[in-house]
Amino acid sequence: MQAARRCCSVGNTPIAVRAPGVRVPRLQLRVRAEQQASGNLQSADQVPIGCSRYSVSLRKPLGIVLEQDVKSGNIFVVEVKTEGSAVRDGRVRVGDQLIATSGVIYTTESDYQGAIVKGGQQVVRLRVAGEAFKTVSAAIGSHPGQMPVTLEFQRCDPGVGVRSMG
């Protein structure tokens, strides 16, 4: 059985959301965001009965630990750190399911004698359903330090059958 993966931040220190040498799938993020904007993935936005959704904009360090359920592929909050934006905001709770995140993409890139300069910054919304954990992590990690990350969560009443953790 494959172990669940974690990301985002620990205490005041954001942890790396991608391994060295792994390129961030920006094109994939951009294509998926465009598909979602055009309505090709509409059913993911339907809120199940007994559940509610909310959105938070958090600055880094986020102060949350996310984990992907191996069976369902859903991503859940498994820990809210005592330090970080999430605890100060007060809305994010253990067990909340991540539905979408913002991501930053750049539409232009120029090479000036080895120095890469990116431009055309766009913020996109990425629904996480069906996405690889590394893609979601890359979207969260793509924000410059001063830019807040917008996360959309779903919280369900106890007994509602959309959760699968364990």
TAWO-V407431 format. One record per helix or strand of 2 or more residues. SS is the DSSP state (a for helix, b for strand). FROM is the first residue (numbers start at 0). TO is the last residue. If there is no record, write none. Layout:
SS_FROM_TO + SS_FROM_TO
This chain:
b_5_9 + b_12_13 + a_25_36 + a_41_44 + b_50_57 + b_63_67 + b_74_79 + a_84_88 + b_96_111 + b_114_126 + a_132_140 + b_148_155
